[in-house]
Amino acid sequence: MELLELIQKFAKRCRKGPESAVPDEVSTILYLLSITVARTKCHARISRLDDESLRASLQWALAQSWLDGETRQLFLEGAAALGQTDEAAS
């Protein structure tokens, strides 16, 4: 859990940092991935992001064609845990 929280905080800082070396899309994926893994694997919340916002963010993430299969699968698990039924999650 501690590592997931560190990743989440790092990614959040990268997203807000105009001079970040990490592209915004990549830091957003890292941010969402840490939250999703915490929720699905550890049954814990590490973000104040509400379920509706997380659901929308997961839809965005799943629409990214450059995601690898393992990351996509984790996001699909997260979407299923939130009860997402949109086509983007399938």
N, CA, C and O atoms as a GROMACS GRO file, in nm:
protein
  360
    1MET      N    1   0.082  -0.119   0.000
    1MET     CA    2   0.000   0.000   0.000
    1MET      C    3   0.087   0.126   0.000
    1MET      O    4   0.056   0.224  -0.068
    2GLU      N    5   0.194   0.123   0.075
    2GLU     CA    6   0.279   0.241   0.083
    2GLU      C    7   0.335   0.277  -0.056
    2GLU      O    8   0.341   0.395  -0.092
    3LEU      N    9   0.376   0.177  -0.130
    3LEU     CA   10   0.430   0.202  -0.264
    3LEU      C   11   0.322   0.258  -0.358
    3LEU      O   12   0.348   0.349  -0.436
    4LEU      N   13   0.201   0.204  -0.350
    4LEU     CA   14   0.092   0.256  -0.431
    4LEU      C   15   0.063   0.402  -0.399
    4LEU      O   16   0.038   0.482  -0.489
    5GLU      N   17   0.066   0.436  -0.270
    5GLU     CA   18   0.043   0.574  -0.230
    5GLU      C   19   0.154   0.666  -0.280
    5GLU      O   20   0.127   0.779  -0.322
    6LEU      N   21   0.278   0.618  -0.277
    6LEU     CA   22   0.390   0.698  -0.328
    6LEU      C   23   0.378   0.721  -0.478
    6LEU      O   24   0.403   0.831  -0.527
    7ILE      N   25   0.340   0.616  -0.552
    7ILE     CA   26   0.321   0.628  -0.696
    7ILE      C   27   0.209   0.728  -0.726
    7ILE      O   28   0.222   0.813  -0.814
    8GLN      N   29   0.100   0.716  -0.653
    8GLN     CA   30  -0.014   0.806  -0.673
    8GLN      C   31   0.027   0.951  -0.650
    8GLN      O   32  -0.007   1.038  -0.730
    9LYS      N   33   0.098   0.978  -0.543
    9LYS     CA   34   0.142   1.114  -0.513
    9LYS      C   35   0.242   1.166  -0.616
    9LYS      O   36   0.234   1.281  -0.659
   10PHE      N   37   0.336   1.080  -0.657
   10PHE     CA   38   0.434   1.118  -0.760
   10PHE      C   39   0.363   1.153  -0.890
   10PHE      O   40   0.391   1.257  -0.950
   11ALA      N   41   0.273   1.068  -0.934
   11ALA     CA   42   0.202   1.090  -1.060
   11ALA      C   43   0.117   1.216  -1.053
   11ALA      O   44   0.109   1.291  -1.150
   12LYS      N   45   0.056   1.240  -0.939
   12LYS     CA   46  -0.026   1.361  -0.922
   12LYS      C   47   0.061   1.486  -0.933
   12LYS      O   48   0.021   1.584  -0.996
   13ARG      N   49   0.178   1.483  -0.871
   13ARG     CA   50   0.269   1.597  -0.880
   13ARG      C   51   0.318   1.617  -1.023
   13ARG      O   52   0.330   1.731  -1.069
   14CYS      N   53   0.344   1.509  -1.094
   14CYS     CA   54   0.388   1.520  -1.234
   14CYS      C   55   0.279   1.581  -1.320
   14CYS      O   56   0.308   1.660  -1.410
   15ARG      N   57   0.155   1.546  -1.294
   15ARG     CA   58   0.043   1.599  -1.371
   15ARG      C   59   0.028   1.749  -1.350
   15ARG      O   60  -0.014   1.821  -1.440
   16LYS      N   61   0.062   1.797  -1.233
   16LYS     CA   62   0.045   1.939  -1.200
   16LYS      C   63   0.171   2.020  -1.229
   16LYS      O   64   0.167   2.143  -1.228
   17GLY      N   65   0.282   1.952  -1.253
   17GLY     CA   66   0.408   2.022  -1.276
   17GLY      C   67   0.430   2.057  -1.421
   17GLY      O   68   0.444   1.968  -1.505
   18PRO      N   69   0.432   2.187  -1.454
   18PRO     CA   70   0.447   2.228  -1.593
   18PRO      C   71   0.582   2.188  -1.653
   18PRO      O   72   0.596   2.178  -1.775
   19GLU      N   73   0.681   2.166  -1.569
   19GLU     CA   74   0.814   2.130  -1.617
   19GLU      C   75   0.844   1.982  -1.596
   19GLU      O   76   0.961   1.942  -1.597
   20SER      N   77   0.742   1.902  -1.577
   20SER     CA   78   0.761   1.760  -1.553
   20SER      C   79   0.819   1.691  -1.676
   20SER      O   80   0.782   1.721  -1.789
   21ALA      N   81   0.911   1.598  -1.651
   21ALA     CA   82   0.971   1.520  -1.759
   21ALA      C   83   0.879   1.407  -1.803
   21ALA      O   84   0.902   1.343  -1.906
   22VAL      N   85   0.775   1.382  -1.727
   22VAL     CA   86   0.680   1.275  -1.758
   22VAL      C   87   0.562   1.335  -1.834
   22VAL      O   88   0.498   1.428  -1.785
   23PRO      N   89   0.532   1.283  -1.954
   23PRO     CA   90   0.417   1.335  -2.028
   23PRO      C   91   0.288   1.323  -1.947
   23PRO      O   92   0.271   1.228  -1.870
   24ASP      N   93   0.198   1.419  -1.964
   24ASP     CA   94   0.074   1.424  -1.887
   24ASP      C   95  -0.006   1.294  -1.899
   24ASP      O   96  -0.059   1.245  -1.800
   25GLU      N   97  -0.015   1.239  -2.020
   25GLU     CA   98  -0.092   1.116  -2.039
   25GLU      C   99  -0.032   0.999  -1.960
   25GLU      O  100  -0.105   0.918  -1.904
   26VAL      N  101   0.100   0.992  -1.957
   26VAL     CA  102   0.168   0.884  -1.883
   26VAL      C  103   0.148   0.902  -1.733
   26VAL      O  104   0.118   0.806  -1.663
   27SER      N  105   0.164   1.023  -1.684
   27SER     CA  106   0.145   1.045  -1.541
   27SER      C  107   0.000   1.021  -1.501
   27SER      O  108  -0.027   0.973  -1.390
   28THR      N  109  -0.094   1.053  -1.589
   28THR     CA  110  -0.235   1.026  -1.560
   28THR      C  111  -0.260   0.876  -1.552
   28THR      O  112  -0.333   0.831  -1.463
   29ILE      N  113  -0.202   0.799  -1.642
   29ILE     CA  114  -0.216   0.654  -1.638
   29ILE      C  115  -0.157   0.598  -1.509
   29ILE      O  116  -0.218   0.513  -1.445
   30LEU      N  117  -0.038   0.645  -1.470
   30LEU     CA  118   0.023   0.600  -1.345
   30LEU      C  119  -0.066   0.633  -1.225
   30LEU      O  120  -0.084   0.550  -1.136
   31TYR      N  121  -0.120   0.752  -1.225
   31TYR     CA  122  -0.210   0.796  -1.118
   31TYR      C  123  -0.331   0.702  -1.109
   31TYR      O  124  -0.364   0.652  -1.001
   32LEU      N  125  -0.396   0.681  -1.222
   32LEU     CA  126  -0.515   0.595  -1.224
   32LEU      C  127  -0.481   0.450  -1.193
   32LEU      O  128  -0.558   0.380  -1.127
   33LEU      N  129  -0.367   0.406  -1.239
   33LEU     CA  130  -0.326   0.268  -1.214
   33LEU      C  131  -0.304   0.243  -1.065
   33LEU      O  132  -0.346   0.140  -1.013
   34SER      N  133  -0.238   0.336  -0.998
   34SER     CA  134  -0.215   0.318  -0.854
   34SER      C  135  -0.347   0.314  -0.778
   34SER      O  136  -0.364   0.233  -0.687
   35ILE      N  137  -0.440   0.400  -0.814
   35ILE     CA  138  -0.572   0.403  -0.749
   35ILE      C  139  -0.648   0.274  -0.778
   35ILE      O  140  -0.709   0.216  -0.688
   36THR      N  141  -0.644   0.229  -0.903
   36THR     CA  142  -0.718   0.109  -0.943
   36THR      C  143  -0.663  -0.016  -0.876
   36THR      O  144  -0.739  -0.100  -0.829
   37VAL      N  145  -0.531  -0.029  -0.871
   37VAL     CA  146  -0.470  -0.146  -0.806
   37VAL      C  147  -0.503  -0.145  -0.657
   37VAL      O  148  -0.533  -0.250  -0.600
   38ALA      N  149  -0.497  -0.029  -0.594
   38ALA     CA  150  -0.532  -0.021  -0.451
   38ALA      C  151  -0.675  -0.066  -0.428
   38ALA      O  152  -0.704  -0.138  -0.333
   39ARG      N  153  -0.766  -0.021  -0.516
   39ARG     CA  154  -0.908  -0.056  -0.500
   39ARG      C  155  -0.936  -0.202  -0.529
   39ARG      O  156  -1.010  -0.267  -0.455
   40THR      N  157  -0.878  -0.255  -0.637
   40THR     CA  158  -0.914  -0.391  -0.679
   40THR      C  159  -0.833  -0.500  -0.609
   40THR      O  160  -0.886  -0.608  -0.581
   41LYS      N  161  -0.708  -0.474  -0.580
   41LYS     CA  162  -0.621  -0.577  -0.521
   41LYS      C  163  -0.610  -0.567  -0.370
   41LYS      O  164  -0.595  -0.667  -0.300
   42CYS      N  165  -0.617  -0.443  -0.318
   42CYS     CA  166  -0.599  -0.422  -0.175
   42CYS      C  167  -0.727  -0.380  -0.105
   42CYS      O  168  -0.731  -0.367   0.018
   43HIS      N  169  -0.834  -0.357  -0.183
   43HIS     CA  170  -0.963  -0.314  -0.129
   43HIS      C  171  -0.949  -0.191  -0.041
   43HIS      O  172  -1.005  -0.183   0.068
   44ALA      N  173  -0.870  -0.094  -0.092
   44ALA     CA  174  -0.844   0.028  -0.018
   44ALA      C  175  -0.855   0.149  -0.111
   44ALA      O  176  -0.834   0.138  -0.232
   45ARG      N  177  -0.888   0.262  -0.053
   45ARG     CA  178  -0.894   0.388  -0.128
   45ARG      C  179  -0.771   0.469  -0.094
   45ARG      O  180  -0.737   0.487   0.024
   46ILE      N  181  -0.703   0.518  -0.198
   46ILE     CA  182  -0.588   0.605  -0.174
   46ILE      C  183  -0.610   0.742  -0.239
   46ILE      O  184  -0.517   0.821  -0.254
   47SER      N  185  -0.733   0.768  -0.277
   47SER     CA  186  -0.766   0.893  -0.344
   47SER      C  187  -0.905   0.939  -0.298
   47SER      O  188  -0.988   0.859  -0.256
   48ARG      N  189  -0.926   1.069  -0.306
   48ARG     CA  190  -1.058   1.123  -0.276
   48ARG      C  191  -1.146   1.127  -0.400
   48ARG      O  192  -1.258   1.177  -0.396
   49LEU      N  193  -1.095   1.074  -0.510
   49LEU     CA  194  -1.170   1.069  -0.635
   49LEU      C  195  -1.296   0.986  -0.615
   49LEU      O  196  -1.288   0.870  -0.572
   50ASP      N  197  -1.413   1.044  -0.645
   50ASP     CA  198  -1.537   0.969  -0.626
   50ASP      C  199  -1.553   0.865  -0.738
   50ASP      O  200  -1.486   0.873  -0.841
   51ASP      N  201  -1.642   0.771  -0.717
   51ASP     CA  202  -1.658   0.660  -0.812
   51ASP      C  203  -1.696   0.706  -0.952
   51ASP      O  204  -1.648   0.651  -1.050
   52GLU      N  205  -1.782   0.806  -0.961
   52GLU     CA  206  -1.824   0.856  -1.092
   52GLU      C  207  -1.705   0.916  -1.169
   52GLU      O  208  -1.690   0.892  -1.288
   53SER      N  209  -1.623   0.993  -1.100
   53SER     CA  210  -1.505   1.052  -1.163
   53SER      C  211  -1.404   0.945  -1.201
   53SER      O  212  -1.344   0.951  -1.308
   54LEU      N  213  -1.386   0.847  -1.113
   54LEU     CA  214  -1.294   0.737  -1.143
   54LEU      C  215  -1.344   0.658  -1.263
   54LEU      O  216  -1.266   0.620  -1.350
   55ARG      N  217  -1.473   0.634  -1.268
   55ARG     CA  218  -1.534   0.562  -1.380
   55ARG      C  219  -1.505   0.635  -1.512
   55ARG      O  220  -1.465   0.573  -1.610
   56ALA      N  221  -1.525   0.766  -1.513
   56ALA     CA  222  -1.499   0.846  -1.634
   56ALA      C  223  -1.351   0.844  -1.669
   56ALA      O  224  -1.315   0.837  -1.787
   57SER      N  225  -1.266   0.849  -1.570
   57SER     CA  226  -1.122   0.846  -1.594
   57SER      C  227  -1.079   0.711  -1.649
   57SER      O  228  -0.991   0.704  -1.736
   58LEU      N  229  -1.140   0.604  -1.600
   58LEU     CA  230  -1.107   0.471  -1.652
   58LEU      C  231  -1.153   0.457  -1.796
   58LEU      O  232  -1.086   0.391  -1.876
   59GLN      N  233  -1.265   0.517  -1.831
   59GLN     CA  234  -1.310   0.516  -1.970
   59GLN      C  235  -1.207   0.585  -2.058
   59GLN      O  236  -1.173   0.535  -2.165
   60TRP      N  237  -1.157   0.699  -2.012
   60TRP     CA  238  -1.052   0.770  -2.087
   60TRP      C  239  -0.930   0.680  -2.102
   60TRP      O  240  -0.875   0.666  -2.212
   61ALA      N  241  -0.887   0.619  -1.992
   61ALA     CA  242  -0.767   0.535  -1.994
   61ALA      C  243  -0.784   0.418  -2.091
   61ALA      O  244  -0.692   0.386  -2.167
   62LEU      N  245  -0.899   0.354  -2.088
   62LEU     CA  246  -0.923   0.240  -2.175
   62LEU      C  247  -0.929   0.280  -2.323
   62LEU      O  248  -0.911   0.195  -2.410
   63ALA      N  249  -0.953   0.405  -2.350
   63ALA     CA  250  -0.957   0.453  -2.488
   63ALA      C  251  -0.817   0.480  -2.545
   63ALA      O  252  -0.802   0.508  -2.664
   64GLN      N  253  -0.715   0.472  -2.460
   64GLN     CA  254  -0.578   0.498  -2.505
   64GLN      C  255  -0.524   0.374  -2.577
   64GLN      O  256  -0.506   0.269  -2.516
   65SER      N  257  -0.499   0.388  -2.705
   65SER     CA  258  -0.456   0.274  -2.786
   65SER      C  259  -0.316   0.224  -2.751
   65SER      O  260  -0.281   0.112  -2.786
   66TRP      N  261  -0.237   0.304  -2.684
   66TRP     CA  262  -0.098   0.268  -2.655
   66TRP      C  263  -0.081   0.187  -2.526
   66TRP      O  264   0.030   0.146  -2.494
   67LEU      N  265  -0.188   0.164  -2.453
   67LEU     CA  266  -0.178   0.085  -2.329
   67LEU      C  267  -0.139  -0.059  -2.359
   67LEU      O  268  -0.184  -0.117  -2.458
   68ASP      N  269  -0.055  -0.115  -2.274
   68ASP     CA  270  -0.022  -0.257  -2.288
   68ASP      C  271  -0.138  -0.342  -2.234
   68ASP      O  272  -0.225  -0.291  -2.164
   69GLY      N  273  -0.137  -0.469  -2.266
   69GLY     CA  274  -0.245  -0.559  -2.228
   69GLY      C  275  -0.266  -0.573  -2.078
   69GLY      O  276  -0.380  -0.578  -2.032
   70GLU      N  277  -0.158  -0.581  -2.002
   70GLU     CA  278  -0.171  -0.598  -1.857
   70GLU      C  279  -0.233  -0.475  -1.791
   70GLU      O  280  -0.318  -0.487  -1.702
   71THR      N  281  -0.192  -0.357  -1.834
   71THR     CA  282  -0.248  -0.234  -1.780
   71THR      C  283  -0.395  -0.222  -1.817
   71THR      O  284  -0.479  -0.186  -1.735
   72ARG      N  285  -0.425  -0.253  -1.944
   72ARG     CA  286  -0.564  -0.250  -1.990
   72ARG      C  287  -0.649  -0.345  -1.905
   72ARG      O  288  -0.761  -0.311  -1.867
   73GLN      N  289  -0.596  -0.465  -1.877
   73GLN     CA  290  -0.671  -0.563  -1.798
   73GLN      C  291  -0.699  -0.511  -1.657
   73GLN      O  292  -0.808  -0.530  -1.603
   74LEU      N  293  -0.600  -0.446  -1.596
   74LEU     CA  294  -0.620  -0.389  -1.462
   74LEU      C  295  -0.728  -0.281  -1.464
   74LEU      O  296  -0.810  -0.273  -1.372
   75PHE      N  297  -0.728  -0.199  -1.569
   75PHE     CA  298  -0.832  -0.097  -1.579
   75PHE      C  299  -0.969  -0.160  -1.603
   75PHE      O  300  -1.070  -0.110  -1.554
   76LEU      N  301  -0.973  -0.268  -1.678
   76LEU     CA  302  -1.100  -0.338  -1.699
   76LEU      C  303  -1.152  -0.395  -1.567
   76LEU      O  304  -1.272  -0.390  -1.540
   77GLU      N  305  -1.063  -0.450  -1.486
   77GLU     CA  306  -1.102  -0.501  -1.354
   77GLU      C  307  -1.154  -0.388  -1.267
   77GLU      O  308  -1.253  -0.404  -1.195
   78GLY      N  309  -1.088  -0.273  -1.273
   78GLY     CA  310  -1.133  -0.157  -1.196
   78GLY      C  311  -1.270  -0.111  -1.241
   78GLY      O  312  -1.356  -0.079  -1.159
   79ALA      N  313  -1.290  -0.107  -1.371
   79ALA     CA  314  -1.420  -0.066  -1.425
   79ALA      C  315  -1.529  -0.164  -1.382
   79ALA      O  316  -1.639  -0.123  -1.345
   80ALA      N  317  -1.499  -0.293  -1.386
   80ALA     CA  318  -1.596  -0.394  -1.344
   80ALA      C  319  -1.628  -0.380  -1.195
   80ALA      O  320  -1.743  -0.396  -1.154
   81ALA      N  321  -1.527  -0.350  -1.115
   81ALA     CA  322  -1.549  -0.334  -0.971
   81ALA      C  323  -1.638  -0.213  -0.942
   81ALA      O  324  -1.709  -0.209  -0.841
   82LEU      N  325  -1.634  -0.115  -1.030
   82LEU     CA  326  -1.718   0.004  -1.014
   82LEU      C  327  -1.854  -0.013  -1.078
   82LEU      O  328  -1.938   0.076  -1.070
   83GLY      N  329  -1.876  -0.128  -1.142
   83GLY     CA  330  -2.004  -0.154  -1.204
   83GLY      C  331  -2.020  -0.085  -1.338
   83GLY      O  332  -2.133  -0.059  -1.381
   84GLN      N  333  -1.909  -0.054  -1.404
   84GLN     CA  334  -1.915   0.013  -1.535
   84GLN      C  335  -1.970  -0.081  -1.640
   84GLN      O  336  -1.931  -0.197  -1.648
   85THR      N  337  -2.060  -0.031  -1.719
   85THR     CA  338  -2.121  -0.115  -1.822
   85THR      C  339  -2.099  -0.059  -1.961
   85THR      O  340  -2.150  -0.114  -2.058
   86ASP      N  341  -2.024   0.052  -1.973
   86ASP     CA  342  -2.001   0.113  -2.104
   86ASP      C  343  -1.922   0.021  -2.196
   86ASP      O  344  -1.845  -0.063  -2.150
   87GLU      N  345  -1.940   0.038  -2.325
   87GLU     CA  346  -1.870  -0.039  -2.426
   87GLU      C  347  -1.719  -0.018  -2.417
   87GLU      O  348  -1.642  -0.107  -2.452
   88ALA      N  349  -1.676   0.100  -2.371
   88ALA     CA  350  -1.532   0.131  -2.363
   88ALA      C  351  -1.460   0.034  -2.271
   88ALA      O  352  -1.339   0.014  -2.285
   89ALA      N  353  -1.531  -0.025  -2.179
   89ALA     CA  354  -1.469  -0.115  -2.084
   89ALA      C  355  -1.464  -0.258  -2.135
   89ALA      O  356  -1.409  -0.344  -2.066
   90SER      N  357  -1.519  -0.285  -2.251
   90SER     CA  358  -1.518  -0.423  -2.299
   90SER      C  359  -1.417  -0.444  -2.408
   90SER      O  360  -1.404  -0.556  -2.459
   0.00000   0.00000   0.00000
